[in-house]
Amino acid sequence: MPLLLNVPGYEGIRIHPGNTVKDTKGCILVGWNMERGRLDDSKIAMGMLMRNLNNANNKGEAIRLRLLSLMTDDY
């Protein structure tokens, strides 16, 4: 599982598969949001992410993540 580094005020943030908020304690879940409050096909999405990260790493490319939150107060 990828580990995010240099996040002010946080440590131990991982990116991993999961389907609902019950599957995380602050880590980043990957998947497709087809239903409010749920991610689908998270293992497939994780596999795709890992292939992209490994390919970039093998080429010596810098890896940067831009995280966007689309959550609203009514979640």
C-alpha positions as CSV (number, residue, x, y, z in Angstrom):
1,M,0.0,0.0,0.0
2,P,1.4,3.4,-0.9
3,L,2.2,5.6,2.0
4,L,1.8,9.4,1.8
5,L,4.7,11.4,3.2
6,N,5.1,15.0,4.2
7,V,1.4,15.6,5.0
8,P,1.4,18.4,7.6
9,G,-0.2,17.2,10.8
10,Y,-0.6,13.6,9.7
11,E,1.4,10.4,9.4
12,G,0.7,6.9,8.4
13,I,-1.8,7.8,5.6
14,R,-2.1,4.9,3.2
15,I,-3.9,4.4,-0.1
16,H,-5.8,1.2,-0.2
17,P,-9.0,-0.6,-1.4
18,G,-12.2,-0.2,0.5
19,N,-15.9,0.3,-0.1
20,T,-17.3,2.4,2.7
21,V,-16.2,4.8,5.5
22,K,-16.0,1.7,7.8
23,D,-13.0,0.5,5.7
24,T,-10.9,3.5,6.6
25,K,-9.6,5.5,9.6
26,G,-8.4,8.5,7.6
27,C,-6.6,6.7,4.8
28,I,-7.5,7.2,1.2
29,L,-9.7,4.7,-0.5
30,V,-9.8,4.1,-4.2
31,G,-12.7,3.0,-6.4
32,W,-15.6,4.3,-8.5
33,N,-18.3,6.3,-6.7
34,M,-21.5,4.9,-8.4
35,E,-23.6,5.2,-5.2
36,R,-23.6,7.9,-2.6
37,G,-21.3,6.9,0.4
38,R,-19.9,3.8,-1.4
39,L,-17.0,2.9,-3.7
40,D,-17.2,0.0,-6.1
41,D,-14.5,-2.2,-7.7
42,S,-11.9,-0.9,-5.2
43,K,-9.5,-3.8,-5.8
44,I,-9.6,-3.2,-9.5
45,A,-9.0,0.5,-9.0
46,M,-6.1,-0.2,-6.6
47,G,-4.5,-2.6,-9.2
48,M,-4.7,0.2,-11.8
49,L,-3.2,2.7,-9.5
50,M,-0.4,0.4,-8.5
51,R,0.5,-0.3,-12.1
52,N,0.6,3.4,-12.9
53,L,2.7,4.1,-9.8
54,N,5.1,1.3,-10.5
55,N,5.5,2.3,-14.2
56,A,6.3,5.9,-13.2
57,N,8.7,4.7,-10.5
58,N,10.5,2.3,-12.9
59,K,11.0,5.2,-15.4
60,G,12.4,7.4,-12.6
61,E,9.5,9.8,-12.9
62,A,8.5,11.9,-10.0
63,I,5.2,10.8,-8.4
64,R,2.9,13.5,-7.2
65,L,-0.7,13.1,-6.1
66,R,-3.4,15.7,-6.1
67,L,-6.2,14.8,-3.8
68,L,-9.6,16.2,-4.3
69,S,-12.5,15.9,-1.9
70,L,-16.0,16.0,-3.2
71,M,-17.6,15.3,0.1
72,T,-20.2,17.7,1.4
73,D,-21.5,18.3,4.9
74,D,-24.5,16.0,4.3
75,Y,-22.4,12.8,3.9
